[in-house]
């Protein structure tokens, strides 16, 4: 381990090239944004209130904005890393709630009690 330690363990974490960060953020925004839109559309078609779905929409959008918007800022200040983590967590929780609402709609009996 003594012979390879200098090569295997680095104490210097250099920021990624801005072009790579922008390309990665672009790709993530397309995938994560599309997932949010699909989950919101499905959740709006459920029996659950639009206030709850709207709150999840705000959480999903704000979380995605905070997460992806902080990527370039975190290159210059490590304080923005916490905003990336917090935004990602907010986005994930909001989308998890939306997905659970859609699953609950599928599992709950139909409204009106009549089965087809």
C-alpha positions in Angstrom: 0.0 0.0 0.0 2.9 2.4 0.7 4.0 2.2 -2.9 0.6 3.0 -4.4 -0.8 5.3 -1.7 0.3 8.5 -3.5 -1.5 7.3 -6.7 -4.6 5.8 -5.1 -5.5 8.3 -2.4 -5.7 11.9 -3.4 -6.2 14.8 -1.0 -6.8 17.3 -3.7 -10.2 17.3 -5.3 -10.1 19.5 -8.4 -13.4 20.9 -9.8 -14.6 19.3 -13.0 -14.3 21.2 -16.3 -17.3 23.6 -16.7 -18.2 22.1 -20.1 -18.5 18.6 -18.6 -20.6 20.0 -15.7 -22.9 21.8 -18.1 -23.3 18.7 -20.4 -24.1 16.5 -17.3 -26.5 19.0 -15.9 -28.3 19.2 -19.3 -28.7 15.5 -19.4 -29.9 15.2 -15.8 -32.3 18.1 -16.3 -33.9 16.3 -19.3 -34.4 13.0 -17.5 -35.3 14.4 -14.1 -37.6 17.0 -15.5 -39.4 14.6 -17.7 -39.9 12.1 -14.8 -41.4 15.0 -12.7 -43.8 16.0 -15.5 -45.0 12.4 -16.0 -45.5 11.8 -12.3 -47.4 15.1 -12.0 -49.6 14.3 -14.9 -50.4 10.9 -13.4 -51.0 12.3 -10.0 -53.4 14.9 -11.3 -55.5 12.1 -12.7 -56.0 10.6 -9.3 -58.7 11.2 -6.7 -56.3 13.1 -4.4 -56.6 16.8 -3.9 -55.0 19.2 -6.3 -53.5 21.0 -3.3 -51.4 18.0 -2.3 -50.4 17.4 -5.9 -49.6 21.2 -6.3 -47.5 21.2 -3.2 -45.6 18.2 -4.6 -45.2 20.0 -7.9 -43.7 23.0 -6.1 -41.4 20.8 -4.1 -40.3 18.8 -7.2 -39.6 22.0 -9.2 -37.9 23.9 -6.5 -35.8 20.9 -5.6 -34.7 20.3 -9.2 -33.9 24.0 -9.6 -31.8 24.1 -6.4 -30.1 20.8 -7.2 -29.1 21.5 -10.8 -28.7 25.2 -10.4 -26.0 24.7 -7.7 -23.8 22.5 -9.8 -21.7 25.3 -11.3 -21.8 27.4 -8.1 -20.4 24.5 -6.1 -17.2 24.6 -8.2 -16.4 28.0 -6.6 -17.9 27.6 -3.1 -18.2 24.3 -1.2 -21.2 25.8 0.6 -23.4 25.1 -2.4 -22.8 21.3 -2.1 -25.3 21.3 0.8 -27.8 23.0 -1.5 -27.3 20.3 -4.1 -28.0 17.6 -1.5 -31.0 19.5 -0.1 -32.5 20.2 -3.5 -32.0 16.6 -4.6 -33.6 15.3 -1.4 -36.6 17.7 -1.8 -37.0 16.6 -5.5 -36.8 12.9 -4.5 -39.3 13.2 -1.7 -41.8 15.1 -3.8 -41.6 12.6 -6.6 -41.8 9.7 -4.2 -45.0 11.2 -2.7 -46.4 11.6 -6.3 -45.6 8.0 -7.1 -47.2 6.8 -3.9 -50.4 8.8 -4.8 -50.5 7.1 -8.2 -50.0 3.7 -6.6 -52.6 4.4 -4.0 -55.1 5.3 -6.7 -54.4 1.9 -8.4 -54.8 -0.1 -5.2 -57.8 1.7 -3.6 -61.3 0.5 -4.6 -63.1 2.6 -7.2 -65.1 5.5 -6.1 -68.8 4.7 -5.9 -68.1 1.1 -4.8 -69.3 -0.5 -8.1 -66.9 -2.9 -9.7 -66.9 -3.2 -13.5 
